[in-house]
Amino acid sequence: MVFRRNLGEHGRTVPHPLSHQAFWRAAAVAAVVLGAIAAGFATGLVTLANLSQVTTGLIILAAVAYFAAMLTSSRVTALERTRVRAFIPLFIANAVFWSLFQQIFTVLAVYSDERMNWSIFGWTAPSSWIGSIEPVWIILLSPVFAVIWTKLGRRAPTTPRKFAYGVIGMGLAFLLFLPMAGTTGRSVPVLAVLAIMSVFAVSELLLSPIGLSVTTQLAPNAFRAQMMALYFFSVGLGTAMSGVLARYYDPAHEFAYFGLIGTAAVMVGLVVWALAPWISRLMEGVH
């Protein structure tokens, strides 16, 4: 309020984002969706046990519908349509990344409680701290990455390559759990997991900060809000997938769990890395 007088007339009139007809159309769609969800729970088709699978399926259907709407709309130019196509592999890579990363709050929470030895120089830390380790690494490493990207300038990896490195990094982080997979009980040293969490943080710093930026730059003028919704759909899809994957975790089969998921993520990252020059061409000038 103190500086409002410096704005002049700017920001005093807020345009309505939807016309009257579009508002009621959107309200009708929302009512149908909410009604379908309520009916699903009422009939038992949707339960807490299968909620992650249902959520994953719904997000995939919604994402496909959004992509189809943008790619076929007459309000989208040829250049914008090409950029939307470039966003598709980034959408998939982002979903894969978050499907592993969000297991900090599912699989790794169980892993922390049942498999980790939280003794640090004679003091035992609470196992609930597992969710706080990666944010500490983010705080420590963020200035380092800021310096690196500033020094590299235009020589920094392209956005598709950063996405690829982020996904590969998450896959490698899961593979780093393999040496401890043969042990039993609460025998995994906390310092080993602290180191692995640094790989989580590096991977997040490669991918997450540029996600919203590249989405904004690739968005068609007529579908800017929908494009941002697609980005959050990819995060939501990854989060839902993390719940689906977590159901297969079993301390007795850790090697298979971490090995298969880690290898799959690395392979997805390598595919995105190989496609990076093609994706960059489709991005048409967006770095």
Beta strands, then each sheet from edge to edge (+ up, - down):
strand 1: 116-117
strand 2: 119-120
strand 3: 123-124
strand 4: 188-189
sheet 1: 1+ 4+
sheet 2: 2+ 3-
end
